[in-house]
Amino acid sequence: MIKRTLYFSTPAYLSLRNGQLVWKMPEVENCENLSEAFKAETVRTIPVEDIGVVILDNKRLTITHGLLEALLENNCAVITCDQRSMPVGLLLPLEGHNTQRERFTQQIEASLPLRKQLWQQTIRQKIANQEAVLRKHTDAETGCMRKWVEDVRSGDADNLEARAAAYYWKNLFAREVADFIRGREEAPPNNLLNYGYAILRAVIARALVSSGLLPTLGIHHHNRYNAYCLADDIMEPYRPYVDELVLDIVRTEDYSLLTRDLKARLLSIPTLDVTIGGQRSPLMVAATTTTASLAKCFSGELRKISYPEMD
């Protein structure tokens, strides 16, 4: 079942009652002139078991420990945002699978050749998906990218990921944005890309935990200050889905500011349709398919990660 993504951008009291997230508005609760019956009508409830991601984006949000505990017990990812409304923190459950210790051990003991092979598969699919986006939505020649897909060696020893990225970003917004430069602090639509990738990262990290894997220990990324190296690895072939959505926004809406409406569109990322092995499913469900296959690669049951394939 596809889980819901909840975004809270206004002051609210969030608590737990009978397995339900209870959402109350402070301005209503604190008003003495309103009847208790009217106040009760403004309360909203959502089953915790239906929630996959919660985004907290207001300084005046109050959330109880009981609700946080229930969300984590149901494998929900909780994201907190900074004063610019950009995701800055991610809270995940410590235990997400009944054989977690065994899977941790298999992941930690994975050989270097295996990790290099898994990274080769990851980069091949990332470049293939980037090629699909360019081919469908731009006039750029993509034969070079198809060649790079075939040329990626174990561990991407030739760093074809970087070569493909340079070509990709040069052409993706060529008609809409003059001299676009991809970077976290660069001009829009980088703000949309950053926000979208943060949502995607949370979805992938959540899926990794549900598959009994350690998000910190990557197959390629290994920054000592990064708690989600594996999530950053596995999300790579999924990034083009975010890019495609942002490209559509750039072509149809004013994207200079990350407005509430634009955030709402980006919050649809977990429900985007993706295809793995010929089967279509929401991205959040597909992410679990990918991470489950990765766990089997670590255990020796499989030799290939199940990644999404763009047409």
Helices and strands as residue ranges (DSSP letters): E 4-8, E 12-17, E 20-24, H 26-29, H 36-42, E 44-47, G 48-50, E 51-56, E 61-63, H 65-73, E 77-81, E 87-91, H 100-108, H 112-137, H 143-151, G 154-156, H 160-172, H 190-210, H 229-234, G 236-238, H 239-252, H 260-266, G 269-271, E 273-276, E 279-282, H 283-299
